[in-house]
């Protein structure tokens, strides 16, 4: 007899689909892993491969969960919420800047879709789409304009896909 697992709330049919057998659970896990792998590849190909993005992540705005991120880049829910909150009042964000990874960042640009900020040796690029937040960082030996352009282009790709 196959083992059964409780269906997580995101599974189609939620209330009606109470139990999954082991094969169905494995299939869903594989699909999530495949989707994650595709997003990881997209991050690498679109951002990291430019050599002007140090770290990056794709975050779901709805639940502040990281869908994909570069190796070694960790974002916590409270950090993500703080970054998303910065979009609520761009003039205040421009004036006060952002606190990220234990550093104060001076805001260079802030509007309803994009925030660019700089600290002494690092920079931060945030771009919001309908459902996602793209986070990218660069270091002082990288060109900020390339990081910005690559991140904005990836955001445009997601916007074109309705994400």
C-alpha positions, -999 to 999 in steps of 0.1 A, spaced: 0 0 0 14 34 -10 21 60 17 -1 91 18 8 127 25 -14 156 35 -19 179 5 -4 214 10 -28 243 6 -14 253 -28 -23 220 -45 -51 224 -70 -83 211 -55 -70 218 -20 -101 209 0 -112 180 -22 -77 166 -27 -69 157 9 -43 129 4 -16 123 -21 1 90 -27 39 89 -27 42 90 -66 20 122 -68 39 139 -39 72 130 -56 59 144 -89 49 177 -73 83 179 -56 100 173 -89 79 199 -107 87 225 -79 124 216 -81 124 218 -119 107 253 -117 133 264 -91 161 250 -113 148 270 -143 146 302 -123 182 295 -110 193 291 -146 175 323 -156 192 342 -128 225 329 -138 221 335 -175 205 370 -172 223 384 -142 253 366 -128 268 359 -163 271 397 -169 299 397 -143 284 429 -129 259 413 -105 274 399 -73 243 383 -58 206 382 -68 173 367 -60 137 364 -73 112 369 -45 74 363 -46 59 395 -32 27 378 -20 44 357 7 79 371 8 93 337 -3 125 334 -23 118 316 -55 154 315 -66 187 331 -55 224 330 -64 247 308 -44 253 321 -9 227 349 -10 203 346 18 173 368 23 150 366 53 113 373 54 118 405 75 145 418 51 122 411 21 93 429 38 115 459 46 126 460 9 90 458 -3 79 485 22 105 509 7 83 510 -25 53 523 -5 68 558 0 95 565 -26 102 601 -14 108 589 21 130 560 7 150 586 -13 155 607 18 162 580 44 179 554 22 178 517 30 193 495 57 204 462 41 229 435 51 240 455 82 248 486 61 231 519 54 225 524 17 221 559 2 192 559 -22 201 570 -58 167 564 -73 133 554 -59 100 552 -77 70 528 -77 89 502 -97 126 505 -90 149 514 -62 187 518 -66 209 523 -36 246 525 -29 268 520 2 306 526 4 316 494 -15 283 478 -26 251 487 -45 216 474 -44 190 472 -72 154 464 -65 128 461 -93 92 452 -87 69 435 -111 32 425 -106 40 394 -85 78 395 -80 106 415 -65 140 412 -82 170 419 -59 205 424 -73 237 436 -57 270 447 -72 304 455 -57 327 485 -63 347 467 -90 315 462 -111 296 487 -133 263 497 -116 248 506 -150 252 470 -162 237 456 -131 207 480 -134 202 473 -171 203 435 -167 180 435 -137 155 459 -154 156 437 -185 148 406 -165 120 424 -148 106 434 -182 107 397 -192 86 388 -162 63 417 -168 58 406 -204 49 371 -190 23 387 -166 44 379 -135 
